[in-house]
Amino acid sequence: SLRGRRRRQPLAHRGRRVVGDSAQSERRRIRRVSMATDGDGSSVTLGRHGGSVKGASAGADGAAVVTVQGGDGVVVYDCNAQTRVRSWTAGRGHDLAVPATLDPVSGKFFAALDAPGSDPALVAWGDGDPVASLDTLITGSTARLVGGVAALVPAGNVQGGGVLAVDGAGAVRWFGADARKLAASAGEKNAGDAAVDAATRETGGGGVLVVTRAKKDGAKSGKSKKKDAGVDEETLNARVATLYRAAGTDDAGRSVECVWRVEARPPAICFASDGDTDGNAASVAPRVIAAAAEGGALTLVWSSGVWASYDPHAEDPGAPVRALRLGGGGAALKKPGGKRGAAARGEASDSGALPHASAASLGGGYFAVARARAGGASVTVLDARFGGVHAHRNVDAAGGGGLGGGS
């Protein structure tokens, strides 16, 4: 770890990953720290912020784009040199609705600025643009993200680049480098009966994975076993995972295509009571708190602390291929723990419900799951093909950490 003025030798960018801790962490101090982890199991503190870290994404040439709620705004760090490079504040009266992102094709940063009484405004700027604060980019012609925004991800390796914006109902719109709308997914006008559980960048393919749930009219989330407004229980429990990609090279041919769609069902162990691994005693219906995709592989992290992989091209793509319950130390436990009351409240425990997490594909069928914990975060690497824990690491907010099992 980096302490005081001590220096460490730069490591390869591939071996260093950025951790943006959640705004729901237990300690206020933890919420304000941006960290990077090295391949040797240690971590370095990139910076401390006046607000909560909302998220982080990949920048250019070994950089990280960190979004801070309040105060610092969008901050770029050079992870190899461990220095802060640039930053842009949101501006007076504005906040960042979701983590900002950098499109490597166009070289543009994109952010969604929130202000009371209006839809989020999508702004784009370059690293060298003279921008005093991001709100100065808003004009009368600025695109408004009607329906809200759940995520912004780069449009991938398409002509001109741009950004894919996911709205609150799961529809996807493609905006160009000038933040002008180019295309939208086919379900944009009919997505009002759904709500987003998770939305994340696809690794390698340049698309966006969107996980939605059916809305329940008048029902209290997770507490009703009855059919609500004509929607049966199985539909309410299932989550629709859709992979979208931008396609086309001109105005007439541009589109946002659906690559695959999976109606994913929770594994049986999501509903198991204490000491029961067969799901015989159903408890609170889980929700998806993190998701990741890699071509033909899909993984979901359920709020009951269960990780599951799915095959979008299987005869029954909605059936879990592998499922593991994640323990507090990152190991896969055969028996679910925690109490039903804790699951209903969405509280985190070593083996109970998880309020939040993040997931990413590492390539080759390996997926990482990051979860907040007291004193920092934990990262678990899992093998989607065989359903095993490959490695586990605890990352402390103060720096340090190491491998805690696996290989």
N, C-alpha and C positions, 0 to 999 in steps of 0.2 A: 504494500500500500504506500501511498504518497503522504508523507507527514512532514510538516514544516517546509524546509528548503531541500530536503533530500530528493535526489533524482533517481529515476529508474530507467533502464534501457528501453527504448521504444520497441514495442512488439508489433508483429504483422497485424494489419487491420482485420484480417479474417478471424483472428483469435480474440478480438476484443468486442464486446457487445455492450450496448447501452441499456441501462435499467432506469426507467422512469417510475418512481414509486407512486402509489395511489394516494389520492386526497383523503382516503378513509383510513390511512395508517394510524396506529395508536399514538404515536408521538409526533408532536408538532414539528420537532426538529427534523424527523425523517422525511416529512412531506416536502421539505425544501431543498433536498439534496439530489443532484444528478450524479449518477455513478456509471462507471464503465468497468466491466469484468474482463480480466485477461485469461488467456488459455491456461495459465499455471494455477488457477483457482483463487487468485487474489483480486482485489478491486482497488480502484483509484477514485477519489472524489474529484469530479470535473468542476463543480461549482455549487454554491449555495444561493438560494433564491428568496426573494421577498414574498413569494406566493407559493401555491401548491403546484407541483409538476403534474401537468395534465397528460402528457405523453411524450414519446420520442420516436423519431423515424430516421432512416438512413439519409445522410447527406452525400456530398461529393468528396472523393479522394480521402476517405477515412474520417469524414466528419459526421457529426450527429446533429440533428435538428430537434431541439428540446422546446416544448411549448409549456409556458408557465402561466397559470391562471392568476392574473393580477400582477402588476409590477413589471417584471422583465419582458413579458411577451414571448416573442420567438427568438431563441438564442441558438447560435451555431457554435459548436465546439469542435476543435481538432482533437480527436481521440488519441492520435499518436503523439502529438506534442503536448497534450493535456492542457490546452489553452483555449480560452474563449476568443472566438474570431469576430463575430458580429452579433448584433441584436437589434430588434425592432419592437417597440412597444405597441400595444393595440390602440392607444389613444384615449383621450378623455371620454367617458361615457360608453366605452365599448369594451367587450371582452371577447375572448377566443372561444367559439362554440365547440370546436373539436381540435385535436392536434394538427398543426400545420404540416405541410409536406413539400418536398422538393421533387420536381419532375426532371429526371436526368436528361430526357430528350430535348426539351425546350430550354432547360436551365432556369426555369421559373419556380419561385416559391408560391404556394397557394395557401390561403387562410380564409376561414369563415368568421366574419366579425358579427358579434351579437350586440344588439342594442334594444332597450325596452321599447315595445310597441311596434317593432318592425321585423320582417323576416331577415335571417342572416344574409349578409352581403359577402359575395365571393370576390376576393381581391387577389391579384397576381403581381409579382415584382421580381426583378433580377437582383443579383447580389451587388451589382454596382450602381443600381438606381438610387438617386438622392431622395430617400424616403425618411422624413422626420418622424412620422408615426404612421401606422397602417391605416388609420381612419382617413388620412389625407388622400388615399387612393379611391375613396368612395365618391362617385359622381352620379349624375342623373341617369347615366346609361349602365351603371354597375349592375351585374346580374344578381338577382335576389333568389335565394334558395327557398322557394315557397314549399311549405310542408316540413321545414326544418332540415337539419343535417345530422347524420349519424356518423359519417366518416368521410375523409378525403384521402384518396390514394392516387398515385401516378397512373396515367392512362396506359402505360406500357410502351412497347417498341412499335408505335404506330407513327405515321407521318405527321409531323408537327407536334406530337406529344400532347400534353394537357393533363387534365385531372378528371377522375371519376368521383362524382359526389353522390353519396347514398342518402336519401331522405328518410324521414322518420317512419315511413311505411315500407321501406325496402326497395323502392324504385331507384334506378341508377341513371344519372345524367352525365354526359361527356361534355366537358368544357375545354376549349382550346387554350393555347398559350396566352391569348389575350382575354381569357375568362369569358369568352363568348360561347353560348350553348351550341353544340354541334349535333348531338343525337341523344336519344333516351331509350331506355329499355321498353319492351313492348307493354309491360304491365304498369307503366307510369301513371296512367289515368284510372286504373282499377285496383290500386294497391291500398285503398283506404281501410280495408277490413283486416289489415295486418299491422304488426308493430315489430321493430327491429330489436332482437336480442343481442346480436353481435355483427360487426362488419370489419373486415380486415383485408389487407393486401395479399394477393396470391403470390407465393414465392416462385420465381422463375417465369411464370406464364404471363405476368403483366396484367392480371385481372383483379377483380375484387370478389371476395366471398361474403355473401350476405345471408344471415340467419334470421328468419322471422318467425313469429308466433301468431296464431289466430287471436283476434281481439275478443274479449268476453264482455258482452253488454250487461252492465249492472252487477257483475259477479266480482267478488273480492278475490284478488289474485292468490292462487295456490291454496284456497281454503274450501272450495266447493267441489263435491263429488257428483253433483247433479248436472244434467244437461242444461246449458244456458243459451237462450236465444237460438235454439236449433243447432247448436254446435255440440257434438258428442265429446265425451271425455277423452277418447283416444286422439281426436283432432286437437283438442286443447293441449294435451301433453306433447304431441309431436311438434317438431320444429322443421321448417322448410329451409334447407340450405341450398342456395343457388350461386353458381359461379358465373360471373359476367366478364366479358372482355370487349374492349373497343376494337372496331374493325372498319376498314374502308379508307380511301385516300382522297376523296373529293366530297363536296357538299352533298351531292346526290347519293353517293354510295356509303356514306358513314353510317354506322349503326352501333348499338350496344347489344351484343349477342349473348344469349343464354347458352353456355357450354354444357352444363348439366344441372339437374334439379333433383334433390333428394328430400323425401319426407322422412326425416330421421326420427326414430322412436327411442326414448330413453331406455338404457339397459335395465334389466329387472332389478339389479342391485341398487338402483337409484331409489327404489321404493321399499327396500328391505328395512325391517326394524332392527333394533340392537340384537346381535347374535344370529341374525337370519340372513343367509346369503342367497336365498332363492326368490326373494321378493314376495313372499307369502303375505306379509303384513304391509299393505301400502301406507305410506305416510304422505307428507306434503309433496305435491307435484313439483319436480325440479324445473329450473330454467337453464338456458345455455348462457354461460358467463364468458366464454372464450371459444374461439374457433380458428382453424387453420386449414389450408388446402395446398396440395402440391400435385398438380395435374390430375391424376386419377385417384388421389387419396384425400379423404376428409377426416378430420378429427374434431371432436367437440368436448369441451369441459363443462360438465353439468354442476349446478350449484350444490348438489348433494356430495360433492367431492369426488365424482366419478369421471374418469377420462375414457372416451370410447372412440374407436376408429370405424369408418364406414367405407364401402367400396361403391362409388357412384355408378359403376358399370355392371354390378352384380345383378342376378335375377331378382333379388329383393334388396335393393340398395338401402332401404330404410332400416334394415336389421343390423345391429352392431356386429362387426367382425371380431373385434377384441374390446374388452372392457376391464378397467382396473380402478379400484378405489385408491385414491392418493392419501397416504398418511401424512402426518405432520412432518416427518423426516424425509418425505419424498418417496418412501418405499410403497410398493403396492400391497395393500392389505386384503386378505381374503374376506375378512368380516368388517362390515361397516360399523363405525362407532358414532358417538355423539348422541344427543337426545333429540326427540322429535320437536320439542319446544324450541331448541336452538335452531333447528332447520327452518321452522316456521318464521322465526325472527330474522333469518338470514345472517346469523352470527357465524364467525369463523372459529373453529377449534382444530385441534390436531387431526381429528378424524371425522369431524362433522361437516356442516354446511360451509361453503365458501361464498363470501359476498362478492368477490371480484377476483379476476385473474387475467392473464394474457397468454396467448399461444402463438407459436411461429414454426414454420417448417424449416428444418436445417438441411434438407436435401437427402436423397438416398433412403427415404422412408422414415427418417428420424424427425421427431417433433419435440420442441421445448415448451414447457409450461412454467410460467412465472407466477408466483403467488406472494402476496404481502404476508408478512409475519411480524411478530413483535421484535423490534430491533433491526429490521431490514426486509429482505425478501429471500425466497427460495426458488431455485430453478431446477426443474427435473427434465431430463431427456429421456424420451420413450421411443421404442421401436414399434411402429404401426403394424409391421408385418407379423411379428411374433408376440406383440403385446407385453413386452418386458421393459423394466426400468434399466436404461443403459448407463445413466449417471445422475448424480444429484449434487447440488451445490447450494450452500447458504451464503448469501451476500449480506454483510453487515453494513449498516449505514455509515459507520465510522471508518470503513475501510477494512480490508482483510476478508477472510472467508476461505473456504476450501472445499474440496470434494468430500461428500459425506456418504460414500458408498457407490456401488456400480463399478464401472470400468472406465 
